[in-house]
Amino acid sequence: MSKLHLVFGGRVSDPQTLDFVDPSALEVVGIFPDYASAEKAWRAAAQRTVDDAEMRFVVVHLHRLLEPTLD
């Protein structure tokens, strides 16, 4: 199984949490085949919004959700 990673983000109510203000407005950056490419995409998205403290992007390890016993 590929180790898929999802990168997404959006506006949060508190920059120290992952409480997204409007989940329907989340920006999906993409799904990536490995952590290195997901991290690169995450860094680019985070850098693009660096001046907006209420924007937050994350990397989700989809492979861990799909097959939790493999790790």
Secondary structure, DSSP 8 states (H G I E B T S, - for coil): ----EEEEEEEBSSTTS--BS-GGG-EEEEEESSHHHHHHHHHHHHHHTTT-TTEEEEEEEHHHHH-TT--
